[in-house]
Amino acid sequence: MKHPIYMFFLAACGIMLGGLLGGAISETAGLSWLTYSVNFGIDTVTFRLLDVLNLTFGFTLDINVAQILLIIVGIIVYYKTANAIFDK
């Protein structure tokens, strides 16, 4: 992987477009399976230090099928185009 920023860009585009696509086709009968999503993560934990400082930590990931498919498409596009774009 010679160009990780390009790979990150394509993966981020896949995540954003997959989220938009999943929201747009949620009412379509034949494509509603693309909106199936899984939500997992760590619940928020709050630490109170000396009644002055509150620290809150948490992590949640919500991903749907359309996002996974478009991330895979982004990876394929990366391997097909990275050398042609950057070796000029």
N, C-alpha and C positions, 0 to 999 in steps of 0.2 A: 504494500500500500504506500505509494509514493506521495500522494496528495491527500492527507487526512482532512484538510479543511473542505475540500471538494466533496469528499465522502460524507462529512458531517452536514454540509449544505443539502445534499440530495436526501439524506435520511430525515433532516428537519422538514424539508418540503413534503416528503412522504407522510410524515406525521400530521402536518397541518392540512394537507389536501385530503388525507384519509379522514380526519375529523370533520372537515367540511362536507365531504362526500357522504359520510355516515349520517350526519344530521340532515342532509338534503333528501336522502332516499329512505328515511325512516318510515314513511307512509306508503312506499311502493311495495306492492304485494310480493312480487317475484324477487326483489332484492333486499328484503328486510333482514336477511341473514347476515348481510355485511355490517349491520349495526349492532350485532351481538358483542357485548363488551364485558371485560373482566376488570374488576376494581380490587386492588390489593395494596397494602402498605402498612405503615407503622402508625398507630394512633398517636395523637399529640401527647407529649409529656411535658409538664411544666415544673421547673425547678424554681423555688423561691429562695433567694439568697439575702439574708439579713433585712428583710422587709423593704429593700430598696430596689432590687433587681429581680425581674422575672425572666427566665429563659424558657422558651417553648421550642420543642423539636418535634417534627413530624414529617412523614413522607407518604404520599398517595400516588399511585399510578393507575390511570384508567385508560385502557387501550382497547380498540375494537378491531374487527376482522379487516375492515377496509384499510386501516392504518398499517396493519401487518403486511397486507398484500402490497401496498404502495411502498413500504420500506424495502421489501424484496425487489420490487421493480427498480427502486433507486439504486440498490446494490448492483443489479444487472446493468443498469445504465452506466454506473461508475466504471465497471470493468470493461464495458464496450467502448467508452468514450474518453477515459482519462488519458490514455497514451496519445490519442489523436489530438486532444486539446492542448496538452502541456508539452509535447515533444517537438513543437514547432520552433 
